[in-house]
Amino acid sequence: MKLKSVNCSFLTPNDIVKLNLANIQTTEQLITHSDLESLSRQTTIPLKQLKTIKKQIIGEYSPFPEPANILLDKYVKNLFIIQTGSSQIDDLLSNGFYSGEISEITGLSSSGKSQLCFQLISNMVIKHKNYSCLYIDSNKNFCHHRIIQLFEQQSSNLKTNQEEKSKILKLIKTVECSNVFDLIDILFEISKNNSKCPHDSIEAPNLLIIDSISPLFSIFKQNSYTEINFYLNYVSSQLKYLCNNHRMAVVVVSNLTKSFNLTNNPIWSNVPSLIVCLKNVYNEINERKVERKFELIKCNRPFRNEMSSNFVFFKIDKSGFI
């Protein structure tokens, strides 16, 4: 917060000018200053007055302390886990995808990345009533028919109850996105929860899926690392903000391509808490796809057993992941 915006009876406009000349322009810089005595000599503001200003700002704008058990209860209440439907995959991930985390699903084309997203959506809206999802679609991969098929496989009631099916589908919103600038606008609108936006009203969802992020950077030349890293860093900051402040689950899909490999980018590498890679496994004789591989690339969860295997094999049928 700027010093000029502070409501403090001991801080005069003349004092603010003196502090600004000493490179103290915000309340954070004043409160965290390690040597108020030297600051007093530099600004000619009495030391006693500086201490009083600091004390008043802390008392006016700092939140009241809360016991650790209350903070933990608040965190746990907002925490939810989305399972994949495959017991092997869920065991590998310590039950599934977590809220408050950024997860990346990567792999080659047709490896099952979008299918996994559909599975997560279906499992969440059926298990957690009134939870919503926003699907940011850059490749026009979203398929309502597949979502409905997964619904009907998991709940026999939805096969006949059209009203309930329609109610659940309303919880899933899709937004088409063609480049990184559109993505930045959408994320900004979500973070501000602003209804006055170029798209339909976008509220903060419980599950945010970006499928896929790789094509959004195709507007830049392949060697434009400065521009790519600048906008990727901005997108990363927005996603972290949404995770921390809205406690949503964020899933980012990326394609393994030579032109844009998100996993190897130094800026992005520390953003996701979870990175999984989906691969097709082919028969060596006739080169037919026989099954798929779900490989764990990165997992920051401290309670996961590091000695356990980091991959499992799975298949996809009409009921989802098995």
N, C-alpha and C positions, 0 to 999 in steps of 0.2 A: 504494500500500500504506500502511495506517495505521501510524504510528510505534509504536503499542503492539503491533503484530504483528511487529515487527522483532527479530531475534535479534542483538543488538549488546551486547557486554560493557561498552562505554563509555557506553551510554545507559541511565540509571536511570529508574525511574518518576517521580521528582521532576523530572528533566530534561524528560520528556515533557509533564508538566503545564505547565512553564515555556514550552516551545515552543508548546503549544496556545494558551496565553494570548497568544502573539505571532503567532497565526494560522498557525502551522506545524503542520499535522496529518498530512501524508503525507510519505513519503520523497521524492517528486518535488518537493514544495515546499522541502524542506531542501536537496536536491542542487542545485536550480536557483536557490537564493537568491543574489542578486548581491553582497550585502555582508554577509559573515559577521561583520565587526568590529562593525557596528551591531547585528546580531542578538545578538552576545555581550554588548554593553552592555545591551540590552533584556531579556535573559533571565538575566543574571549568570552564564551558563555560560562558562568560560574559552575563549578563541578557539582555543587549541591542542586542547582537547577537542572542540570543534565540528568542526575540520578532521579529527581522528582518526575521529570518528563518520561524517563524510561519506565519508572514504576507505574505511572498513570496509564501509559499506553498498554503495558502488559495487563493491568487490571481491567482496562476497558475493552480490549479486543481479544484477549486470550480466552479459550473455552475453560469451563470448570473441569477439574480433574475427575476422572471416573475410575472406580476400582477395576482391576484387571478381569475379574470374573464377569462383570457387567459388559465390558468390551468384548469378551469372548462370546458371551451369549448373543450379543448383537451380530457378531460375525457369523456364528453358526446358523442363526435364524435365516440369514440371507444366502447361505451356502446351499447349492444343490448340485447333484451329479446326474449327468445324462449317460445312460448306458447304451452300448452299441447293439445289444441283442445277442451277441455272441459271447458265451461264457468264457471261452478261451481268451478273447481279446479283452474283455472286461477284467479278467484276472491279471493279464499283462499290464493293464493301465491302472491297477488298483481301483477297480470298479467302473471306470469310464472317464468322460470328459468333465472337468470341474468348472464351476462358475468362478469368476474372479481370476481366470487364467486366459492367456492367449495360446491357442493350440494351432499348430500348422499341420496340414495334411498335404503331403507332396507325393509325386509319382509321375510316371509317363501317362500319355493319353490312353483312355479306356482301361485304366487300372482299378477303377471303382471309387474314385475320390468323391464324385458327386453323389453316388449311391450311398456312401457313408454319411454324407450330409443329410440326405433324405431320411436315412435311418435315425439320425440324431433328432431331427425335427419331429418325426413321428413318435419316437419314444418320449420326448419331452412333453409334447402337448397332450398326450394321453395320460401320462403319469402325473404331471403337474398341471392341475386345472387352472385355466385362465393365464397360463404362461404364454408369452408371445415370442415370435421369431421374425427377424428381418433378414431376408435373403437378398444380398446384393449380387446381381447376376451380370457378369461381363461377357459370358459366352452363350447366353440364352440356353443354359443347361437345365433350368428349373422345369419340372414336369409335374403338373397337378395330378395327372392320372396315376403316376407312380406313388405319390404321397397318399392318395386315396386307397390304392391297392395295399399299401403297408398298414394303413389304418384298419382296413377290413380284415387283414390277416391277424392283427393283434386283438381286435375287439369284434366279436360276432354281433354285438348290438349295433355297431355302425353300419352293418350291411343293410339293415332294414330301416334304421332311424335316420332319415334324411335331414331332419332338423338338427340333430346332434352333430352330424357330419358337417353341415353348413356352418354351424357355430364354431367348430374346431378350425375349419379352413379360414375363417375370418381372423383367426389369431396368427396366421402366416401371411406376411406381406412381402412382396417382391419389388425390387427397384432395379431397373436396368442401368448399367453404368458402362460407359465407353472408354473413359480415360481416367488418369489419376486425379485430375482436377475435379471431375464429377464425384469421385470417391471422397476427396477432401471436403467438398460441399456437404455431402450426405453425412459424414462423420461429425462435422461441425453442427449441423442441424440437430443430430441426435444428442450431442453433448449439451446443447443449449435448450433442447426440447422446444424448439420454436415452431409454431404452426404456420408462420408466414414464410414459406419456402417454395422454391420452384417446383418441387415434387409434391406429392400428396403429403398430408401431415405425417411427420415421422416422429413417433414417440420412442423412448428408450426401450428396446426389447430385452427379454431375458436371454435370448440366444441371437447372436449376430454372426452371420456367415457371409464371407466374401469368396465367391466362386466365379472366377479365379482372379488372383491379384496380378499374375504375370502379364496378361494382355494389356493391362491398364498402363504399363510403362513402355508399350511398343511405340508410342508417339515420339520417344527419344531415340536418337541414334545409338547404335550398339556401344560405342565408346564414350558416350556422354556420362561418364561416371559421376561427375560433380553434380549435374542436374538430377540424375537418378537418386543419388545418395541424399541429396537435399530433401527431395519430396518423400523419399522412403522414411527418412528420419522424422518428418512431420507426421506422416501417417502412423508411424510407430508410437509417437507421443500421444496422438489422439486415441489410439486403441488402448494404451496403458491407462489413460485418463478414464475411459469408459469402464474398463475392468475394475479400477480402484474405487471409483465413485458411484457406479451403478451396479456393481457386483454382477455383471453379466458374463456369460460364457461367450468368448470370441473364438471363432474357427476360421482360419485363413487357408484357402486352398492355393497351392502353387504348382506350376508345371515344371518338370525337369527338362529344360530346354537350354541349348547353348547360348542363345541370345540373352536370356535373362534367368539366371539361377539364383533364386532367393536364398536358398539354404547356405550358400557359400559367401553371401554378402556379409562383411564384418559389422555393418550397422544393424542388420536384422538378426544376426546369430544369437544375440543375447536377449531378444525380445520375447520369443515364445518360451513358455515353461515346458511345453510338450511338443515334440516333433515326431510324426510317424510317416513312414513311407510305404506306399502300396505298390506291389510289383506283381506282374503276371508270370507264372511259372509254366514253361512249355515242355512238351515231350521232346526229347532229343532226337527221336527217330522220325516222327512225322511233323514235328514243330507245331503241334496243336496245343492250345492252352488247356491245361489240365486242372489247375487250381491257382489260387492267389496267395500272396505272402504279405502279411502285416508285420512290418519291422519297426521297432522302437529305436529312433535315432537319438532322442534326447528326452530326459524326464527328470525334472527338478524336485520331484516329491521325495522327501527324506525317508519315508517309511517303506519305500520299495526295496525289495531284496535285490541287490546288485549281482548276486551270484546266479539268479534265475535267468532263463533264456530271454533274449530280447526280440524274438519273433515267433509268430504262429502262422499256420496255414488256415485259410478259410475259403468258403464259397458263397456265392450270392444267388439266391433263388427268388421266387415271387414273395416269399415271406421276409426277405431281407438277408442279413448276414448270418451265416451258420458256420 
